[in-house]
Amino acid sequence: MDSQMETMELGVLGHLMALERGGMGQQDQQESQRIEMLKVKAMTLRAKRDQLKHQTDAVKTLKDKISKDLPLDDGGAAGGFIELQKSLLEAWRMQLKDLQRAHHLIGGYDLVECKEGKSVCVSFHTAFEGVYLETYNMELDLTRTVQISRHNIPPSFPLESFAKQNLQKDLKAFLQTLNQNLNALAARRQQVCLLKELVGSVEVMESNQLCNILVLMCTAQGETPKAVLCTLEYSDLTQSLPTRVSIECEDKTLSESPQWKKNQSLLLESPAHTALLTMRRMGSIA
């Protein structure tokens, strides 16, 4: 009986020892997994530290470069304002580089850095109906705030007004506005030239430098030729088509006739020379 009890005690003790060894093994495995997770976390933190260090070095290098390009003025402006000014100008330069790459591919206008990044030259290429027309050039000074230093844009063009609107706060919008307005101006001018070349029976009575108003004298065909005055107004300077067309004639019934209402629509919807050539083909004018 005693020997059986001893055998049972040994069996129980052996089983308990086996369970204890199993528990220790599970704890070791969990500890090992925890250590591996900590190692991975440490590697991640080191990578982030290295990335931040790289970014900090890059910012320092950029700051030193800007300091060389933009020395403090003799008046000793406030440090905070100078730093803000440098940051804004660097943002302009980065934006200019992006615009330069984009518009070199898609056309419209070209950007070229000059004077070691202290200024940029912009060329606006105008065209109408597939024909290249004038090219306008402008240099922007970047040494302090962005300023227009020189250009060959026509004096009648509202350049100063556009600069006040967008030059300092949105350079891309400023350049796009100039490009759109210069192309529309070139298109309106070209239409006047084509009128004189292609439609000799139509006389240009009045036109200004912006070509935002155009007065034409036509001769209406009929039993008795009658003079008709067509006034084209371009209130939207970004467009090459008129926003308003008025028809005047001593014979009120002619200007109010269905045919001349159709002619009025033609002048609103088509370039002036195209509309007048169509009107001549239809027999409306001589």
C-alpha positions in Angstrom: 0.0 0.0 0.0 2.8 2.4 0.9 4.6 1.6 -2.3 1.5 2.5 -4.3 1.2 5.8 -2.5 4.8 6.6 -3.2 4.3 5.8 -6.9 1.3 8.0 -7.0 3.2 10.9 -5.3 6.0 10.5 -7.8 3.6 10.5 -10.7 1.9 13.7 -9.4 5.2 15.4 -8.8 6.5 14.5 -12.2 3.3 15.8 -13.8 3.6 19.1 -11.9 7.3 19.4 -12.9 6.4 18.8 -16.5 3.6 21.4 -16.4 6.0 23.9 -14.8 8.6 23.3 -17.5 5.9 23.8 -20.2 4.9 27.1 -18.6 8.5 28.3 -18.4 8.9 27.5 -22.1 5.7 29.5 -23.0 7.0 32.4 -21.0 10.3 32.3 -22.7 8.6 32.3 -26.1 6.4 35.3 -25.2 9.5 37.1 -23.9 11.3 36.4 -27.1 8.5 37.7 -29.2 8.3 40.9 -27.1 12.1 41.4 -27.6 11.7 41.0 -31.4 8.8 43.6 -31.4 11.0 46.0 -29.4 13.8 45.6 -31.9 11.5 46.3 -34.8 10.2 49.4 -33.0 13.7 50.6 -32.3 14.7 50.2 -36.0 11.6 52.2 -37.0 12.4 55.0 -34.6 16.0 55.1 -35.8 14.8 55.4 -39.4 12.5 58.2 -38.5 15.4 59.9 -36.6 17.6 59.6 -39.6 14.9 61.0 -41.9 14.3 64.0 -39.6 18.1 64.6 -39.5 18.2 64.5 -43.3 15.3 67.0 -43.6 16.9 69.3 -41.0 20.2 69.3 -42.9 18.4 70.0 -46.1 16.6 72.9 -44.6 19.8 74.3 -43.1 21.5 74.0 -46.5 18.6 75.8 -48.2 18.6 78.5 -45.5 22.3 79.1 -46.0 21.8 79.3 -49.8 19.0 81.8 -49.4 21.0 83.9 -46.9 23.8 84.2 -49.6 21.3 85.1 -52.3 19.4 87.6 -50.1 21.7 89.5 -47.9 20.2 91.7 -45.1 19.7 95.3 -46.1 21.7 98.1 -44.4 18.7 99.1 -42.4 18.7 95.9 -40.4 15.1 94.7 -40.9 13.6 92.5 -38.1 14.9 88.9 -38.1 11.5 87.4 -38.1 10.3 89.4 -41.2 13.5 88.5 -43.0 13.1 84.8 -42.4 9.5 85.0 -43.5 10.5 86.9 -46.6 13.2 84.3 -47.4 10.7 81.5 -47.0 8.1 83.2 -49.3 10.7 83.8 -52.0 11.9 80.3 -51.8 8.3 79.1 -52.3 8.1 81.4 -55.3 11.2 79.8 -56.7 9.9 76.3 -56.2 6.6 77.3 -57.8 8.5 78.8 -60.7 10.5 75.6 -61.3 7.2 73.6 -61.4 5.6 76.0 -63.8 8.8 76.0 -65.9 8.6 72.2 -66.3 4.9 72.2 -67.0 4.7 75.0 -69.5 7.8 73.9 -71.3 5.7 70.8 -72.2 2.2 72.2 -72.8 3.1 75.6 -74.2 1.4 78.9 -73.5 4.4 80.7 -71.9 8.0 79.8 -71.1 9.9 80.5 -67.9 13.7 80.8 -67.7 15.7 81.5 -64.5 18.4 84.1 -64.8 20.9 86.0 -62.7 21.6 82.9 -60.6 18.0 82.5 -59.6 17.5 86.2 -58.6 15.1 86.8 -61.4 13.1 84.9 -64.0 12.2 85.8 -67.6 8.7 84.9 -68.9 7.9 84.7 -72.6 4.2 84.8 -73.7 3.7 83.3 -77.2 0.4 84.5 -78.8 -1.4 82.8 -81.7 -4.7 82.9 -83.5 -6.2 80.3 -85.8 -3.0 78.4 -85.9 -0.8 81.4 -86.8 1.9 82.5 -84.3 1.7 86.2 -83.7 3.6 88.5 -81.2 5.8 87.3 -78.4 5.8 89.4 -75.2 8.6 89.2 -72.7 8.7 90.1 -69.0 11.4 89.9 -66.3 10.4 89.3 -62.7 12.8 90.4 -59.9 13.0 88.0 -57.0 15.6 89.6 -54.8 13.0 91.1 -52.4 9.3 90.8 -53.1 8.4 89.6 -56.5 8.4 92.7 -58.8 8.2 93.3 -62.6 11.5 94.8 -63.6 11.0 95.2 -67.3 8.7 94.1 -70.2 7.6 94.8 -73.7 3.8 94.4 -73.1 1.8 97.2 -74.7 1.2 100.3 -72.5 -2.5 100.1 -73.0 -2.6 96.6 -71.5 -3.8 96.6 -67.8 -0.6 94.9 -66.5 -0.5 96.9 -63.3 -4.0 96.0 -62.4 -3.3 92.3 -62.9 -0.1 92.6 -60.8 -2.0 94.2 -57.9 -4.5 91.4 -58.0 -2.3 88.3 -58.0 1.4 88.9 -58.4 2.3 88.6 -54.7 -0.3 86.0 -53.6 -0.7 83.7 -56.6 2.0 83.8 -59.3 0.5 80.9 -61.3 -2.8 82.7 -61.5 -1.0 86.0 -62.5 0.9 84.4 -65.4 -2.2 82.5 -66.6 -4.3 85.7 -66.5 -1.6 87.5 -68.5 -1.3 84.7 -71.0 -5.1 84.5 -71.6 -5.5 88.3 -71.9 -2.5 88.7 -74.2 -3.7 85.9 -76.5 -7.1 87.5 -76.6 -5.6 90.9 -77.5 -3.5 89.4 -80.2 -6.6 87.6 -81.6 -8.7 90.8 -81.7 -5.9 92.7 -83.4 -5.4 89.9 -86.0 -9.1 90.0 -86.8 -8.8 93.7 -87.6 -5.9 93.0 -89.9 -7.8 90.2 -91.6 -10.8 92.4 -92.0 -8.8 94.9 -94.0 -7.1 92.2 -96.1 -10.0 89.9 -96.8 -13.1 92.0 -96.7 -12.2 95.1 -98.7 -15.8 96.3 -98.9 -16.0 96.7 -95.1 -14.4 99.8 -93.6 -13.0 99.9 -90.1 -14.3 103.2 -88.8 -13.0 102.9 -85.2 -10.7 100.7 -83.1 -8.6 101.3 -80.1 -5.2 99.9 -78.9 -6.9 97.2 -76.8 -9.3 96.4 -79.7 -12.1 96.1 -77.2 -14.4 98.2 -79.4 -14.7 97.9 -83.2 -16.9 100.0 -85.4 -17.4 98.7 -89.0 -19.2 100.3 -92.0 -20.9 97.8 -94.3 -22.9 98.3 -97.5 -26.1 96.2 -97.5 -27.0 94.8 -100.8 -30.4 95.5 -102.3 -32.2 97.6 -104.9 -30.7 100.6 -103.2 -27.4 100.0 -101.4 -27.6 101.2 -97.8 -24.9 101.9 -95.2 -25.0 99.8 -92.1 -22.9 100.5 -89.0 -21.9 97.4 -86.9 -20.5 98.1 -83.5 -18.7 95.2 -81.7 -17.9 95.6 -78.0 -15.5 93.3 -76.2 -16.2 93.8 -72.4 -14.5 90.5 -71.6 -10.8 91.1 -72.4 -10.0 87.4 -72.0 -12.1 86.6 -75.1 -11.6 87.2 -78.8 -15.4 87.3 -79.5 -17.6 90.3 -78.8 -20.0 90.4 -75.9 -22.3 92.8 -77.6 -23.1 93.7 -81.2 -25.3 96.5 -82.3 -26.6 97.1 -85.9 -27.6 100.7 -87.0 -29.0 101.8 -90.3 -31.2 104.8 -91.4 -33.6 102.2 -92.6 -34.9 100.8 -89.3 -36.7 98.0 -91.1 -33.4 96.7 -92.4 -31.7 96.6 -89.0 -34.7 94.8 -87.5 -35.1 92.4 -90.4 -34.7 88.6 -89.8 -31.7 88.5 -92.1 -29.8 91.2 -90.1 -30.8 89.6 -86.8 -29.0 86.5 -88.2 -26.0 88.6 -89.2 -25.9 90.0 -85.6 -25.8 86.5 -84.2 -23.0 85.6 -86.7 -20.9 88.6 -85.4 -21.4 87.4 -81.8 -20.5 83.8 -82.4 -17.7 84.0 -85.0 -14.5 86.0 -85.5 -15.4 89.3 -87.2 -13.6 88.5 -90.5 -15.2 85.0 -90.7 -18.7 86.4 -90.0 -18.4 89.2 -92.6 -17.1 86.8 -95.2 -20.2 84.6 -94.5 -22.4 87.6 -94.7 -21.0 88.5 -98.1 -21.4 85.0 -99.4 -25.1 85.1 -98.3 -25.6 88.3 -100.2 -26.2 90.5 -97.1 -23.3 92.9 -97.9 -21.4 94.0 -101.0 
